[in-house]
Structures are given as structure tokens and as C-alpha cells.
Amino acid sequence: MEGKPERVVDYDELLSSAGKFGKYQLYLFFITGPFYIFDVFAYFSQLFMTEVSPNHWCWIPELENLTAVERRTLAIPSDPNSRFGYSQCSTYNANWTEVLSTGQYPNTSWAVQECQYGWEFNKTEIPYPTISSELGWVCDKNSYQATAQSIFFLGSIVGGFIIGWIADKYGRLPAATISNMIGCVAGVISIFANDIIQFSICRFIMGMCYDNCMMMTYLLVLEYVAPKYRTVITNLPFAIFFTFGAMILPWIALACNDWKILSLATSVPMALALLAPFIIPESPRWLLSKNRVDEAVQKVVNIGKVNGVPVPVKLVEEFKESFKNQRNEESTSSLEIFRRPLTRKVFICVCLEYMCCVIVFDALLRSIGALGFDFFLSFTLISFTEFPSLILITLTLDIIGRKWMSITSLAICAVFCILTAFVGEGLPSVICAIIARFAVNISVSVGMQWCAEVVPTSVRGSAASIVHICGYLATGISPYIVYLGNFFIWLPLLIVGLLSIIGALCACVIPETGGKEMPQTFADAENMILNQKFFDIPCLEKKKEKHVAGEHNNSFELN
């Protein structure tokens, strides 16, 4: 028929003809690496800017010539309920000049009052001034850190909508550049904050860049890679760049030796994103969505030139003709997910499972200070678990499958979270926390990929956004879970252990998507849900298929 192409050529086929993973894709892989590090800085820098030594006591100016131990022994009441044996929030009410001149020694009959002149902190734990130690965010103000972090995640929700709209309307590169510049500005103005309100406003602005400062380039690279390598590209950049950023951040904090310098050191580099439009190409898929076909095709042709695999001219013509004649279907509202009982049940479980994962992920990091071990070394060791967990996912996810990888990792996480709460402080608790973090890393990464594979193509983008927004909301809760450690030190880890169990139960409901085509329509999605099996493991299913095929061939030969 006139006007019809000889065959239909989709974008993936055109892209694969230019080299599935060559020099061009490697260039994009490494040139976008810094954006993962920027995401680490946006997310975790506040932990090192606000962390305060749990070992603190009231500062008494008149006793400044005494040693810290002498000041504490003389002025601070004992407290058997404190992990340190003395009060963190009160001091004896006395005329200390007179006490020093007369040589009196305090006793329990002395009146006690709240700290009047601030606090002293054990500098062997956090050796530099943080905003919490400078402004006294301890005792009756010890919830301020959690409040600022929760406001950070409120900013993430707002930023998700704004940056997402920019990405759809103006492209991935403008969205990546703007989100990183928002982070740069937020970090710089943070150093002028003098109270919780000003600091929270700065954290709200910083939250607007979180995830988006990395996710836009992540999507861009993903859209330049052939389907065969997408699982690798989904996980390997996190394993290399995100892990590297998280491991070096504690030592950057120590080198800066001041929370204001740290804020500058982790935010100013984000301004490098201004170079992105000059060194990173725009997404061809976005160009196609705007009907800029010639520009998209030219980018694919450039990939072929760099990779040494010229794209056939005939294939280009067939693609253009296919794109021209394709029927543009109206996008379905994401509300359709909730109108259908089957998809509604599964999607709610996807959201709950992901929310449990991110709460546990975030709370484990924020509980480091309660482990009774070196704060900076603990953060580095726990962050290193990202690397082996993501390598493991890359190698085994398509073999074991999403469902059982998630159930197993969350079950392991639950066991070791609960053990961490009760094994006591020091190295044993750190080892348990490392194993728990290793396991939850797996479940978070699997959840990110899984959520996009269970919904139809027409609502995949909006559905993935809803899942991520649920994640932001959930992470806003985690600082308050950690805050409960001020009352019972074991309670936060017990709660996150129980949340891991809830996440594993939710994963039981979600259908396995490994080795299966992603649903194009709601009918496809519902068929996948109806045909799921509880013990649906891709590698076993492939063996069954080969066995059935072998029997069929043998039967055919006998006949």
C-alpha cells in the first residue's frame, strides 16, 4: 500500500543498529557520573551538617579553666537513665565563683536547672561545629534535625512536579541543569541560616533538586542504550558513582571541619551542570515526543559514527516512515489504575512496598549515631554496601526475579535490623547494620525498576511518579522514627525491622515481571496479574519452557 513502509521499524531497532553499547554510550555513562555524586551531596550532606554528639552536657562559663571531666563532675547531676550516667540537659543551680573559692562539692540536695549557657559536646565523636551544636538543637530542641529533614522531602515533592514538567516540556537537559542550580543556590544560602525556620527553608529548596539532579541524566542515558543493556545501565552507575560519592562524603566533612564550609563544598560543584547542554546530547525519545524526528535520527546516526557502526540509510527511511504512519493513541489517565480492582490492588502494594523500603533505607543511615561506633567510618562502611548489592542485582535480577529478590532481601533486612537493636553498641551492631543496609539496598533498587514494569505503557510515566512521590512522603517519616531513639534506643530499629516485614508481605502480591514483556495495555497488565504464580522464578520458568519445547520437538520427530 502506498505510503506504508516495507516494515515497521521502532526506535529500539534503530538505536540498536548504531551499536548496542559502544564508545558513545560509554562516554555518556562517564560524563553523567558526577550527577550521581551531586545527588549524594544533596541527600546526605544535611546528616553531617546537623549531626551532634549524643554525649553532651551543660556549659558553665565560670568553670572554663577546669578540664571537661572536672566541669562535668562538679556541675552536672548524675542520671541513671542516661546512657552516659549523667544529665545532658540540666546542671546544678549554684554560684560557681563561690563554689570554686570555698571548695564545696555538689550533692543531691542542690537545686537543679536547665542549661543556661548552651552545651559542651564530646568532640571525639563529631570533631567540628555543626549547626546543631552552634544553635543548641539538643534536649527540648532535639527534634529540629528531624523537622528540617522532613521539610527537605516536602521540597522533593514540589520539585518532582516542577522539574518533571520542565523535563516534559523543555527537555531532559534543561531539567537537569535547573535542578542542579537549585541545589547549588540552596547550599550556598544555607550558610546564612541562623535558626530552624531559615535552615528549613534552605532545606526545602535543596529538596527540590533531590533525585531530579541525577534522575534526568539517568533517564537520558537509559534512552541512548539498547534494551539488552538497560538492566546494567539501571544499576551500574549507582554502584560506581553513587557509592563513591557516599563513601567520600564523611571524609569531605572531616576535611572541611565546619558545617558551613561543608555546605559550600557539596553545593558549589553542582554549578558544573551549566556545562551539561554543551557536552551532553538531548534525549532522542524526548525529541521524538515533540515530533522533531530529523534531530532524533541525526543523534542516532552520530552514535553509529562514534561506535564505528554506520546506520543503514534504508533503515532510517523505514523508521521515519513508520513514525510518520504510527497511530498516536491518547494517553490514559493514571486514575484508570485505581478504577480497575486488579491493577488497583497491585499498584497500592507497589507503593506500600516501595515506601517501606525507602523508610528502612533512610532510617538505617540516620541511626548510625546510635551504634556506638565511629560515626564517619560507620557511614563509609554502610555506604559501601551499595556497590556489592547493585552488582549482585545486575548479575542475578533477571535470573531470580523481582518478587523473590525483594522478599528475600527484605526478610534478611528485618532480621538484622531487629538484631542491631539488641546486640549492644560497638562493632557487633555495626556488622548487623551493614548486613541490613546491604539487604535493603537490593530491595530499593529492585523496587525502582519493578514499579515501571507492572503498569501499562500509557500510564507508566505518571504511575512511576506517583510511586516516587509516595517514597518522598515515606522518607519524611523516617527522621521521626529515628527520633524515637531519644526515648528508647532500640525502638527505631525495631520499627524499621517490622516495616521490612510489611514490605516483604506487599511484595508477595506483586506479579513477577522478570523475563516478561512489559504490559502495553490494561488488558495485558490484568492478564499478567491473573496468570501470576507465587513461586514464579524466571530461571525455573525458562527451564520449564526449554523442557516443554524439547518434548514437543521429540514428539514431532517421532511422528
SULHU-V673760 format. One record per pair of residues at least 6 apart in sequence whose C-alpha atoms are under 8 Angstrom apart, sorted by the first residue. I is the first residue (numbers start at 0). GAP is how many residues later the second one is. Records with the same first field share a line. If there is no record, write none. Layout:
I=GAP ; GAP
This chain:
2=318
3=317 ; 318 ; 321
4=313 ; 316 ; 317
5=312
6=311 ; 315
7=310 ; 311 ; 314
8=306 ; 309 ; 310 ; 313
9=309 ; 312 ; 313
10=308
11=214 ; 215
13=286 ; 297 ; 301 ; 302 ; 305
14=209 ; 210 ; 211 ; 285
15=209 ; 210
16=287 ; 292 ; 293 ; 294 ; 295
17=282 ; 283 ; 285 ; 286 ; 287 ; 289 ; 291 ; 292 ; 293
18=284 ; 285 ; 288 ; 290
19=205 ; 206 ; 208 ; 209
20=204 ; 205 ; 208
21=285
22=283 ; 284
23=279 ; 282 ; 283
24=196 ; 199 ; 200
27=193 ; 252
28=192 ; 208
30=249
31=185 ; 186
32=204 ; 208
33=207
34=178 ; 179 ; 182
35=178 ; 201 ; 202 ; 205 ; 206 ; 209
36=204 ; 205 ; 207 ; 208 ; 209
37=142 ; 175 ; 176 ; 207 ; 228 ; 229 ; 231 ; 232
38=171 ; 172 ; 174 ; 175 ; 203
39=202 ; 205 ; 206
40=204 ; 205 ; 208 ; 225 ; 226
41=141 ; 164 ; 165 ; 167 ; 168 ; 224 ; 225
42=164 ; 167
43=202
44=204 ; 217 ; 218 ; 221
45=103
46=319
47=82 ; 202 ; 205 ; 211
48=81 ; 82 ; 83 ; 210 ; 211 ; 213 ; 214
49=80 ; 81 ; 82 ; 83 ; 95 ; 209
50=75 ; 79 ; 81 ; 94
51=69 ; 74 ; 78 ; 80 ; 81
52=68 ; 69 ; 70 ; 72 ; 73 ; 316
53=67 ; 315
54=29 ; 33 ; 66 ; 67
55=32 ; 63 ; 64 ; 65 ; 66
56=15 ; 19 ; 30 ; 31 ; 32 ; 33 ; 62 ; 63 ; 64
57=18 ; 30 ; 31 ; 32 ; 33 ; 57 ; 58 ; 59 ; 60 ; 61 ; 62
58=56 ; 57 ; 58 ; 59 ; 60 ; 61
59=11 ; 15 ; 57
60=56
61=34 ; 35
62=8 ; 33
63=7
73=31 ; 32
74=16 ; 17 ; 31
75=10 ; 11 ; 14 ; 15 ; 16
76=9 ; 10 ; 13 ; 14 ; 15 ; 31 ; 35
77=7 ; 8 ; 9
78=6 ; 7 ; 8
79=6
81=6
87=51
88=25 ; 26 ; 50
89=22 ; 23 ; 24 ; 25
90=21 ; 22 ; 23 ; 24
91=14 ; 18 ; 19 ; 20 ; 21
92=17 ; 18 ; 19 ; 20
93=16 ; 17
98=6
117=18
118=14 ; 17
120=12
124=249 ; 250
125=249
126=127 ; 130
127=126 ; 129 ; 130 ; 131
128=128 ; 129 ; 130
129=128 ; 129
130=128
131=6 ; 13
134=59 ; 60
136=6 ; 7 ; 8
142=337 ; 340
143=52
144=334
145=333 ; 334 ; 337
146=53 ; 332 ; 333
147=48 ; 51 ; 52 ; 55
148=51 ; 54 ; 327 ; 330
149=325 ; 326 ; 327 ; 329
150=49 ; 50 ; 52 ; 53 ; 56 ; 325
151=48 ; 51 ; 52 ; 53 ; 54 ; 55 ; 56 ; 324
152=51 ; 54 ; 319 ; 320 ; 322 ; 323
153=50 ; 53 ; 318 ; 319 ; 322
154=48 ; 49 ; 50 ; 51 ; 52 ; 53
155=48 ; 51 ; 52 ; 53 ; 54 ; 55 ; 316
156=51 ; 312 ; 315 ; 316
157=50
158=48 ; 49 ; 50 ; 51 ; 53
159=48 ; 52 ; 305 ; 309
162=12 ; 15 ; 16 ; 49
163=11
165=6 ; 8 ; 9
166=6 ; 7 ; 8 ; 49
167=118
170=111 ; 112 ; 115
171=44 ; 45 ; 48 ; 110 ; 111 ; 114
172=43 ; 44 ; 103 ; 104 ; 107 ; 108 ; 109
173=103
174=37 ; 41
175=36 ; 37 ; 38 ; 39 ; 40 ; 41 ; 97
176=36 ; 96 ; 97 ; 99
178=29 ; 30 ; 31 ; 33 ; 34
179=29 ; 33 ; 90 ; 91 ; 93
180=89 ; 90 ; 92 ; 93
181=23 ; 24 ; 26 ; 27
182=22 ; 23 ; 24 ; 25 ; 26 ; 27 ; 84 ; 87
183=83 ; 84 ; 85 ; 86 ; 87
184=82 ; 83
185=16 ; 17 ; 19 ; 20 ; 81
186=15 ; 19 ; 76 ; 77 ; 79 ; 80 ; 81
187=75 ; 76 ; 79 ; 80
188=13
189=8 ; 9 ; 12 ; 13 ; 70 ; 73
190=69 ; 72 ; 73
192=6 ; 9
219=62 ; 63
220=12 ; 62
221=8 ; 11 ; 12
222=60 ; 61 ; 62
223=59 ; 60
224=8
230=163
231=162
233=215
234=155 ; 156 ; 158 ; 159 ; 210
235=154 ; 155 ; 158
237=148 ; 149 ; 152
238=147 ; 148 ; 149 ; 150 ; 151 ; 152
239=147
242=140 ; 141 ; 143 ; 144
243=140
245=134 ; 137 ; 138
246=132 ; 133 ; 134 ; 136 ; 137
247=132
249=126 ; 127 ; 129 ; 130
250=125
251=10
252=6 ; 9
255=6 ; 9
280=18
282=13
283=11 ; 12 ; 13 ; 15 ; 16
284=11
286=6 ; 8 ; 9
287=8
292=27
296=19
299=11
300=9 ; 10
303=6 ; 7
330=127 ; 128
331=126 ; 127
332=126
333=125 ; 128 ; 129
336=6 ; 7 ; 10
337=6
341=184 ; 187
342=112 ; 182 ; 183 ; 186
345=163 ; 164 ; 165
346=108
348=157 ; 158 ; 160 ; 161
349=97 ; 101 ; 117 ; 156 ; 157 ; 160
350=116 ; 119 ; 120
351=151 ; 154
352=94 ; 149 ; 150 ; 151 ; 153 ; 154
353=90 ; 93 ; 94 ; 113 ; 116 ; 117 ; 149
354=115 ; 116 ; 119 ; 120
355=118 ; 143 ; 144 ; 146 ; 147
356=83 ; 86 ; 87 ; 142 ; 143 ; 146
357=86 ; 113 ; 116 ; 117
358=112 ; 115 ; 116 ; 118 ; 119 ; 137
359=80 ; 118 ; 136 ; 137 ; 139 ; 140
360=76 ; 79 ; 80 ; 83
361=113 ; 116
362=115 ; 116 ; 118 ; 119 ; 129 ; 133
363=69 ; 73 ; 129
364=14 ; 17
365=113 ; 116
366=115 ; 125 ; 126
367=7 ; 10 ; 11
368=6
369=55 ; 115 ; 119
370=53 ; 54 ; 55 ; 58 ; 59
371=53 ; 54
372=52 ; 53 ; 54 ; 57
377=52
380=53
381=51 ; 52 ; 55 ; 56
384=49 ; 52 ; 53 ; 56
385=52 ; 55
387=50
388=49 ; 50 ; 52 ; 53
389=51 ; 52 ; 55
392=49 ; 53
396=8 ; 117
397=116 ; 117 ; 140 ; 141
398=115 ; 138 ; 139 ; 140
399=137 ; 138 ; 139
400=111 ; 112 ; 113 ; 135 ; 136 ; 137
401=44 ; 48 ; 110 ; 111 ; 112
402=104 ; 105 ; 107 ; 108 ; 109
403=133
404=37 ; 38 ; 41
405=36 ; 37 ; 40 ; 41 ; 98 ; 101
406=96 ; 97 ; 98 ; 100 ; 101
407=96
408=30 ; 31 ; 33 ; 34
409=29 ; 30 ; 33 ; 90 ; 91 ; 93 ; 94
410=89 ; 90 ; 93
411=24 ; 27
412=22 ; 23 ; 24 ; 25 ; 26 ; 27 ; 84 ; 87
413=22 ; 82 ; 83 ; 84 ; 85 ; 86 ; 87
414=21 ; 82
415=16 ; 17 ; 19 ; 20 ; 81
416=15 ; 16 ; 19 ; 76 ; 77 ; 79 ; 80
417=75 ; 76 ; 79
418=10 ; 13
419=8 ; 9 ; 10 ; 12 ; 13 ; 73
420=8 ; 68 ; 69 ; 70 ; 72 ; 73
421=68
422=6
449=63
450=12 ; 13 ; 16
451=8 ; 9 ; 11 ; 12
452=60 ; 65 ; 66
453=57 ; 59 ; 64 ; 65 ; 71
454=8 ; 63 ; 64 ; 67 ; 70
455=62 ; 63 ; 64 ; 65 ; 66 ; 68 ; 69
456=61 ; 62 ; 63 ; 64
457=62 ; 63
480=11 ; 14
481=10
482=9
483=7 ; 8
484=6 ; 7
507=26
509=19
510=17 ; 18 ; 21 ; 22
511=20 ; 24 ; 25
513=24
514=23
518=6 ; 9
